[in-house]
Amino acid sequence: MIFQSTCSGCGAQIHSVCIACRQALVESMVNQVPGAPESVVYAVAYSGRVRNLILGLKYRNERATSRLLAEVLVHRLDVDVRNADVVTWAPTSAQRRRQRGHDQAELIARAVARRIHKPCRSLLVNESIATQTGADRAQRLCAPHFRGRRCRRYQHVMVIDDVVTTGATLRAAAHALCVAGASRVSAVAVAATPALESRR
């Protein structure tokens, strides 16, 4: 009982994510979310238990959830994206990382890389002061500023984020990677948030 925890998806007392929430995550895989950017590969819609799982990872330090999210995401990747030379992530701000003690996108990226047997490298630096958390859609279109580390040895880079809304963050990350020498970038996220107008 000392090691008992709460399921991020539904609040049940368990030792990890409960079977019901695991099943719900698998069943929530979608091909399209209304208003989501077409340039990004994603696995699920950011709602319900999926949203709870991601929030648990981000704010309650439930790091084991990253492995489950990565597993679902890997099933969504086609052969072409899986064949990327390296996996990286769109890093959160230094302030957020200090507050949380981790970067959720990094945890997911490293778990994905292990599953597809690819190297995972830190290829981006987030130089922004403002964060995306709590921003409205218009504010999110003003993407964070990334600086890419030299990556000419990697022709095809997969860059991962936890949630995509407008796609601005992943576009900025892809641009920085290309400037740093990548020939091609595949943008990937676990979940996509429907556009505001599609939720009205």
Secondary structure, DSSP 8 states (H G I E B T S, - for coil): -TT-EE-TTT--EESSS-HHHHHHHHHTB-S--TT--TTEEEEEES-HHHHHHHHHHHHS--TTHHHHHHHHHHHH--HHHHT-SEEEE----HHHHHHHSS-HHHHHHHHHHHHHT--B---EEE--SS-STT--HHHHTS---EEE---TT-SEEEEEEEEESSSHHHHHHHHHHHHTT-SEEEEEEEEE---HHHH-
